[in-house]
Every structure is written in structure tokens, then in C-alpha cells.
Amino acid sequence: MKMLQEILKMHHSRNLASQELFYCCTVLLCRTIVAPCGVVIAWTKFAKSESPTKILNFLERVFDKEESHPAYICIDKACVVLRSAISNSWNRIWEKTTRFIVDTYHYKNHSKDDVLCQEWCNPAPTDGSAPNLVVAACEQFNSWLGGFESILKLMTPQNFNWFLHSMIIYHSKYVIQKKKQHTNAKKEKDSETSEEEDVDADVEG
């Protein structure tokens, strides 16, 4: 967890993506919280199955202070989690700060007759009250990590924890490095464009 916290600090200090939105994704019987840029913020395992209560407990451990709450949390079963939260921790923890949204990839499979889901968990409500959220970063991470599924299934719990944690750290560092390279390349391009404009101005003068 300490190393992941360090990665999170790097992520925020370099302003790689907005802190207002996080994705909660499933890999095997694990849940990960992924920032829009692809950096994995946290992960946990669920014994045998996951439930809305387990997901809420996980979110409350990660976002343990109100000032750390994102404005939006995308979850494939956000409406189910929201129902559980309303019965337990919604007023106390999430109501003032956060909206649970079903990601666009899974939302198409949710019932159109579910009023709570349609009104409160819609990723693109017609009234424009929330952005149209996509989950490219999360799905890309799931796809990448899914390549190790056959190996992970054969591991002992201790090896599973070590391997998954190591790969998440590797993935997050890789994402940060790629973002840094992209930012530097953009700065260099902008600088070259500015120099060319200065030369043109001198010639015209």
C-alpha cells in the first residue's frame, strides 16, 4: 500500500488527470480503483464473491476523508452499490461529495425500468448534469491484467498478492512515464512552433 501511495502522490503532482473521477474495476475476484489516466490507486481481494457492502467498505477505506472523495465513481454495478449505500452510509459519507455512475460500457445492459439507475447512475443524463464518462483506461488495464489470469489462478494467496501488487506498480509507473514523455514532447513541439513564429516575424520585419 505504501508504494501505491507513492505512485498516487506522483500522479497528483504531475497533474496527469483530474482527481474528480475514479473507476472501480473488477479483475478476477479483485477490485481496483483506477484514475482516468490509467494509474491504479488501490486494489483489494474479495473472498468467494463481491457484494455492494464489500465494495462500499473498500471505497471508504481508500477515500477515508471527505476532501479525498471524487465527484464521480464509475462502477459497473453502481446502482446496486448506491441502493446499499442509501440504506447504510450514503447520508453520512457520500451524499455531499460523490455520485455513483455506471460506466458507459456496462450501462447499456442495465434495465430501462430501473428508475434509480436511470435517474442517478446514468453516465450521460439528458439534463447535462454529468459528463459522458468512458472507461477506456480501466478496460485497457483489465485487458492487460487479464493476460495473467491463467498464472494467477495457480498461485498461492501469498504469491498472488505479491505478483498482482508488483504488476500494478509496474503498470502505474509505466503509465506515468508515458504521460511524462507525452507532456515533454508536447512542450517541445509548442516551443518549436513558437520559435518558428518568431523567425517568421523577424523575416517580415
Secondary structure, DSSP 8 states (H G I E B T S, - for coil): -HHHHHHHHHHHHTT-S-TTEEEEEEETTEEEEE-TTS-EEEEEE-SS---HHHHHHHHHHHS-SGGG--SEEEETTHHHHHHHHHHTTIIIIITTT-EEE--HHHHTTS-TT-HHHHHHS-SS-TT--S-----HHHHHHHHHHHTTHHHHTTS-HHHHHHHHHHHHHHHHHHHHHHHHHHHHHHHHHHHHHHHHHHHHHHHH-
